[in-house]
Amino acid sequence: MSDASNPEPRDLSEATRAALDELESAPLEERAAGYRQLADALRSELEQSDPSRSAG
């Protein structure tokens, strides 16, 4: 990614795809925690990029 505080959408998409590919290749019992971490990271990224959060 070019900058952790402001990643390019394509970079974020590629990183997400790579993370999903890695998760899907993991044993089933290890996937839930990985999906949860990925969801938390994506949620945080969306919250940081949401202009309405900085206006309030």
C-alpha positions as CSV (number, residue, x, y, z in Angstrom):
1,M,0.0,0.0,0.0
2,S,1.2,3.5,-0.7
3,D,0.2,5.1,2.6
4,A,-1.4,3.3,5.5
5,S,-3.5,6.3,6.4
6,N,-4.8,6.8,2.9
7,P,-4.4,3.7,0.8
8,E,-5.4,3.7,-2.8
9,P,-8.6,1.8,-3.4
10,R,-7.0,-0.6,-5.8
11,D,-4.2,-1.4,-3.3
12,L,-6.8,-2.0,-0.6
13,S,-8.8,-4.2,-2.9
14,E,-5.7,-6.2,-3.9
15,A,-4.7,-6.6,-0.2
16,T,-8.2,-7.7,0.7
17,R,-8.2,-10.3,-2.1
18,A,-4.8,-11.6,-1.0
19,A,-6.0,-11.8,2.6
20,L,-9.1,-13.7,1.6
21,D,-7.1,-16.1,-0.6
22,E,-4.8,-16.8,2.4
23,L,-7.8,-17.3,4.8
24,E,-9.5,-19.6,2.4
25,S,-6.4,-21.8,2.2
26,A,-6.2,-22.1,6.0
27,P,-7.7,-25.0,7.9
28,L,-11.4,-24.4,8.6
29,E,-10.9,-24.1,12.4
30,E,-8.5,-21.2,11.9
31,R,-10.6,-19.2,9.5
32,A,-13.1,-17.6,11.9
33,A,-10.5,-15.6,13.7
34,G,-8.9,-14.5,10.5
35,Y,-12.2,-13.4,9.0
36,R,-12.9,-11.4,12.2
37,Q,-9.6,-9.7,12.0
38,L,-10.1,-8.8,8.4
39,A,-13.6,-7.5,9.0
40,D,-12.3,-5.3,11.9
41,A,-9.5,-4.0,9.7
42,L,-11.8,-3.2,6.8
43,R,-14.3,-1.5,9.2
44,S,-11.6,0.6,10.7
45,E,-10.4,1.6,7.2
46,L,-14.0,2.6,6.2
47,E,-14.5,4.6,9.3
48,Q,-11.3,6.5,8.7
49,S,-12.2,7.3,5.1
50,D,-15.8,8.4,6.0
51,P,-16.0,12.2,5.6
52,S,-19.1,12.4,7.7
53,R,-17.2,11.1,10.7
54,S,-14.7,14.0,10.5
55,A,-17.4,16.6,10.0
56,G,-19.2,15.7,13.3
